[in-house]
Amino acid sequence: NFDLNKLTHNNFDTISTTIVSEILHSDINIINTLCDEIISKNTYDKDFQDEYIKLCQRIWNMKLYKSFTEILQCNNKYYCKINTSTQSSDPSKYTYDYIGPYNNSEELIQYLENEYSFKRILLNRLYDIFKGRFTVYSSITSDLKDEDVYKRKRGVSSIIEFVCKLYLRELIPFNIIYMLHIDLLTFQLEQIAYKKYDIELLYTVWGILKNIGGQKYNMEYINNIY
């Protein structure tokens, strides 16, 4: 586990440096573990959401694969030796996978940068949660306490907040925000009972982009739509 519990505005530089150091000396599971922890903390520790965004910004384009891979050359072909060990600190007990051959090192590096990209893996995690939101909606029943309803909805709304703030930090392009709008405004007949929750998410998007990002929206027109 990382020191995300200690991450605050005042100690961000110190703690984030420690986290980066851990990332650069870890195993193949590092990216998945980090993504899961960031998403979990973002959901339940809303007050520190901006620090988690800043941490993402710091490691967004880091070449994390270098901590567990080695590029090899044999007979004018290129291969990658991947340390797949996750439990042992003893090099003699490491296990390895190999990928290749590649005609040149550039093609191999491109594969590694995509396959083990923190940015790609985190966005895919966020997208999976967003696409699974109807399962969450269907679990919200009239007998639930308000607190329980909030917690379930929070798991989805926190994802929307996070994505919007990634955009405001210029870490993702606007077309992702655009596709969020399209998805939230499009629904199948069997989903109509849950669209009120999607409308709430739309207002979350608009609120963040307007109030934090300073982008102007014609809210009177938007209100009239619904």
Disulfide bonds with the S-S distance in Angstrom:
none
